[in-house]
Amino acid sequence: MMTFAESLFQKIPTVYYQLFYDECEPVWIINSEEVQLVENVPQYYPPLPDPPKPAAPPPKPEAPAPTVVKVPMCCDACEDRVYSTFKNIKGVEKISCDWTEQKVVVTGPVSQQEVLAACRKMFKHSTLWK
């Protein structure tokens, strides 16, 4: 039994032919007409790697611990003074005051020294809570 290519060469013996590779499969080009040489040609190139997986999002930074300061307050006016001072400081997210316990809790990415310095401007005997 003759292959397709052999039968083609017997019918047209004077045709100039060349072997070209198109999309990893050999193709015979005869008189500018494409003729498939073989079906199910094995893959000549290795398969493409899997696309990269998307990178995991970076972990969220932990919220800083709240700063607790002992402030000598005597009334609601002192408490209001503390609120008005800390609402102007950049980075302060939450302020909690209790003048009966003389305690101020400041939440946000603000350093302890910055909170203590602001308290000492208002009340000179302010200290960090122990």
MONOR-V598203 format. One record per residue. N is the residue number from 0. RES is the residue in one small letter. D_CENTER is the distance of its C-alpha to the mean C-alpha in whole Angstrom. Layout:
# MONOR-V598203
{{N	RES	D_CENTER} {N	RES	D_CENTER}}
This chain:
# MONOR-V598203
{{0	m	63} {1	m	61} {2	t	58} {3	f	57} {4	a	56} {5	e	60} {6	s	61} {7	l	60} {8	f	61} {9	q	64} {10	k	65} {11	i	63} {12	p	64} {13	t	64} {14	v	61} {15	y	58} {16	y	55} {17	q	52} {18	l	49} {19	f	46} {20	y	42} {21	d	40} {22	e	37} {23	c	38} {24	e	41} {25	p	45} {26	v	46} {27	w	50} {28	i	51} {29	i	54} {30	n	56} {31	s	52} {32	e	52} {33	e	49} {34	v	50} {35	q	48} {36	l	50} {37	v	48} {38	e	46} {39	n	43} {40	v	43} {41	p	40} {42	q	37} {43	y	37} {44	y	34} {45	p	31} {46	p	29} {47	l	26} {48	p	23} {49	d	20} {50	p	17} {51	p	14} {52	k	12} {53	p	8} {54	a	6} {55	a	6} {56	p	4} {57	p	6} {58	p	9} {59	k	11} {60	p	14} {61	e	17} {62	a	19} {63	p	22} {64	a	25} {65	p	28} {66	t	31} {67	v	34} {68	v	37} {69	k	41} {70	v	42} {71	p	46} {72	m	46} {73	c	49} {74	c	49} {75	d	46} {76	a	47} {77	c	45} {78	e	42} {79	d	42} {80	r	42} {81	v	39} {82	y	37} {83	s	38} {84	t	37} {85	f	33} {86	k	32} {87	n	32} {88	i	30} {89	k	27} {90	g	24} {91	v	27} {92	e	25} {93	k	28} {94	i	32} {95	s	34} {96	c	38} {97	d	41} {98	w	44} {99	t	46} {100	e	44} {101	q	43} {102	k	40} {103	v	37} {104	v	33} {105	v	30} {106	t	27} {107	g	24} {108	p	22} {109	v	26} {110	s	28} {111	q	31} {112	q	33} {113	e	32} {114	v	33} {115	l	36} {116	a	37} {117	a	37} {118	c	39} {119	r	41} {120	k	42} {121	m	43} {122	f	45} {123	k	46} {124	h	46} {125	s	42} {126	t	41} {127	l	38} {128	w	38} {129	k	39}}
